[in-house]
């Protein structure tokens, strides 16, 4: 743990701003968690798992982030956490290059850094808590799309933003895999939704209008999947334009049961938040070090580490047969 002492000028400045330095009252381990957008249900679910881990470990968890996908705001929050002198910063990076300068600064100040969900540059953090490999996500989505499309026809993708690091990685794998495995399938457009359901719905509507032969909409951000489904439903194209994507079961159940959305792919988001906090605490206590090949996270047990990636596991496909068994 870092020293609890802060320079007097910083303490006075924080008090004047209405902020209490995190180590002024006690030496409790302070772990921060930043989502891409704190109102996104995906990250709210991550926080639920993180809160459980923090309670079990007896650490203080600070959760904060932009209200929408805003890379500059993420940098600003990291700078605030550096000033507060927290022990560990965990971030789901909106822009991997953009956030890395601030994270390197945190490391120089003795603050441990982890990323989760979406990575920064490797030298800006110690480990990445990886929900699934980029290849696994990209191939899984395309395989499911091909199954529904019969391996041919036009489809479009709705993403969060065109700069989102993790989604850019998935798209790179798709660009390689698609012509090799499914040469008769054509990706006609990739449109950003700013991680908002309403914008995803309007983009999906525009895509169907501009591409009358469209057979499938694929959303690679969680608000995008119900947004695309609502667009298909409102357009009266249920059964004509398939919808698949990443998403939370609770946000997509009604569309799955109505036959609008065929399948939703994701991982257990609560487990992602839980694992991130356990890894952060272990890193702060020097119990998690470079070169480790496995890591135990409380009630979830052991996880494999490949290089500097702590792997949560493979994506799971939710469909009409199983989606009611999940509540997150």
HELIX and SHEET records of a PDB file:
HELIX    1   1 UNK A    8  UNK A   16  1                                   9    
HELIX    2   2 UNK A   41  UNK A   57  1                                  17    
HELIX    3   3 UNK A   71  UNK A   84  1                                  14    
HELIX    4   4 UNK A   96  UNK A  108  1                                  13    
HELIX    5   5 UNK A  122  UNK A  124  5                                   3    
HELIX    6   6 UNK A  134  UNK A  149  1                                  16    
HELIX    7   7 UNK A  165  UNK A  181  1                                  17    
HELIX    8   8 UNK A  197  UNK A  210  1                                  14    
HELIX    9   9 UNK A  222  UNK A  234  1                                  13    
HELIX   10  10 UNK A  249  UNK A  257  1                                   9    
HELIX   11  11 UNK A  269  UNK A  284  1                                  16    
HELIX   12  12 UNK A  298  UNK A  300  5                                   3    
HELIX   13  13 UNK A  323  UNK A  325  5                                   3    
SHEET    1   A 8 UNK A  60  UNK A  63  0                                        
SHEET    2   A 8 UNK A  30  UNK A  34  1                                        
SHEET    3   A 8 UNK A  88  UNK A  91  1                                        
SHEET    4   A 8 UNK A 112  UNK A 116  1                                        
SHEET    5   A 8 UNK A 127  UNK A 130  1                                        
SHEET    6   A 8 UNK A 309  UNK A 311  1                                        
SHEET    7   A 8 UNK A 302  UNK A 306 -1                                        
SHEET    8   A 8 UNK A 294  UNK A 296 -1                                        
SHEET    1   B 6 UNK A 185  UNK A 192  0                                        
SHEET    2   B 6 UNK A 153  UNK A 159  1                                        
SHEET    3   B 6 UNK A 214  UNK A 219  1                                        
SHEET    4   B 6 UNK A 242  UNK A 246  1                                        
SHEET    5   B 6 UNK A 261  UNK A 266  1                                        
SHEET    6   B 6 UNK A 316  UNK A 318 -1                                        
END                                                                             
